[in-house]
Amino acid sequence: MEPGFAASEIDTSRPHPARMYDAYLGGRDNYPVDREAVREILRLYPETRQVALANRAFLQRAVRFLAAEAGIGQFLDIGTGIPSAGNVHEVAGQVAPDARVVYVDNDPIVHVHASALLTGTDATGIVLADLRDPGAILAHPGLRAMIDFSRPVALLLLAILHFVTEEEDPAGIVATLLDALPDGSYLALSHATADFHPPGAAAQATAVYKNATAPFVPRPFKQVAAFFDGLELVEPGLVQAPLWRPDGKRPRPRDLEKIGIYAGLGRKALGR
């Protein structure tokens, strides 16, 4: 662990979104409290596991596009969660073996697992920091040692901003991070929404997350789109995650009915 973090500071008494996400994906790096929360969410919204899988698939398609078509060789993944197969450095490395990747998460357990996984890889690092303090992330020596801010960077904020309240200023967080990146950089973002559920349906899910280490704040299309203000959206724009450049056949409408997650990719143009 990074200096200053004691094992006693790892909270296993409350669900943590990163460990819950691992449970949604069928991982084993979670605790009974996380699995209990996941069972309650799945009881209310059985499609949540499909949403998590759709987000994971978007990550992989977006990283392939960035590495292969956009020529990006540096990735900053904030809110990475528990490492699992098909992570950013694995996908990017298939296209660009010299790609550099920095993972950022605020959960010490994520940090421990990621550090063990990444042992011996010079092009990939892990930083223990919180998205809600973007200045600390940008100033972190571990990040500065890995990322060259004179060259374009792909900023990945995947399924993380819906754990940031309006009072914590998610738009300001995104702006601070993007302002630090040079022209030609990209923002890949996915965000939960209740747009595909009846009014009020998200209230029960947010109630489950009230007991977690972070709240759950699904946002409508307009608010999610605002995170891309000033960026050039890559086709097909901001859409439900399975509709963003799908591999193979386009998903059927009935398969998208309750997939409540938007995804998109935007490029920082000259003079943003």
Sequence and secondary structure as in RCSB ss.txt:
>XXXX:A:sequence
MEPGFAASEIDTSRPHPARMYDAYLGGRDNYPVDREAVREILRLYPETRQVALANRAFLQRAVRFLAAEAGIGQF
LDIGTGIPSAGNVHEVAGQVAPDARVVYVDNDPIVHVHASALLTGTDATGIVLADLRDPGAILAHPGLRAMIDFS
RPVALLLLAILHFVTEEEDPAGIVATLLDALPDGSYLALSHATADFHPPGAAAQATAVYKNATAPFVPRPFKQVA
AFFDGLELVEPGLVQAPLWRPDGKRPRPRDLEKIGIYAGLGRKALGR
>XXXX:A:secstr
  TT  GGG   SS  HHHHHHHHTT S   HHHHHHHHHHHHH TTHHHHHHHHHHHHHHHHHIIIIIS   EE
EEES  S  TT HHHHHHHH TT EEEEEES HHHHHHHHHHTTT TTEEEEE  TT HHHHHH HHHHHH  TT
S  EEEEES GGGS GGG HHHHHHHHHHTS TT EEEEEEE  TTS TTTTHHHHHHHTTSSS      HHHHH
HTTTTEEE TT SEEGGGSS SSS   GGGSTT  EEEEEEEE TT 
